[in-house]
């Protein structure tokens, strides 16, 4: 992955940034309001992904997982 990548999922705009030791996820809605700005957890228990889905949508959580884990 490059230093930063942006893409759209449904009505959300997603940015994944490489912060050296970790990746950071930021998500905005279609009105430009930032909904989420978190370091991507290495804990695969699902708690982080539930937070992403609750703040945005299941589709956003799945799209981000697909980009970073494939």
C-alpha positions in Angstrom: 0.0 0.0 0.0 1.2 3.5 -0.8 1.6 6.2 2.0 -2.1 7.0 1.7 -5.0 5.7 -0.3 -8.6 7.0 -0.5 -11.7 5.4 -1.9 -15.4 5.6 -1.7 -17.8 3.0 -0.3 -21.5 3.9 -0.5 -21.8 7.5 0.7 -18.6 7.3 2.8 -15.1 8.5 1.9 -12.3 6.4 3.3 -8.6 7.1 3.8 -6.1 4.5 4.9 -2.7 6.2 5.8 0.6 4.4 6.6 1.9 5.9 9.8 5.1 3.9 9.9 4.4 1.3 12.6 0.7 1.2 12.0 -2.1 2.1 9.6 -4.7 4.9 10.4 -8.3 4.8 9.2 -10.3 8.0 8.6 -13.9 8.0 7.3 -16.1 11.0 6.3 -19.7 11.1 5.3 -21.0 12.7 2.1 -21.3 16.0 3.9 -17.6 16.1 4.8 -18.1 15.3 8.5 -15.4 13.1 9.9 -17.0 10.1 11.5 -14.0 8.1 12.5 -10.2 8.6 12.9 -8.5 5.6 14.5 -5.3 3.5 14.3 -6.2 0.2 12.7 -6.2 -2.4 15.5 -4.0 -5.5 15.2 -6.5 -7.2 17.5 -8.5 -9.5 15.3 -11.2 -10.1 17.9 -13.7 -8.1 15.9 -14.1 -5.2 18.5 -12.4 -2.7 16.2 -14.3 -3.8 13.1 -17.6 -3.6 15.0 -16.7 0.0 15.9 -16.0 0.8 12.2 -19.3 -0.9 11.1 -21.3 0.9 13.9 -19.9 4.3 13.0 -20.2 3.8 9.3 -21.5 0.6 7.7 -20.8 -3.1 7.3 -19.7 -2.4 3.7 -17.0 0.1 4.9 -15.6 -2.4 7.4 -15.5 -5.1 4.8 -13.9 -2.9 2.1 -11.2 -1.7 4.5 -10.4 -5.3 5.7 -10.2 -6.4 2.0 -7.7 -3.6 1.2 -5.4 -4.1 4.1 -5.5 -7.9 4.4 -5.3 -8.9 0.8 
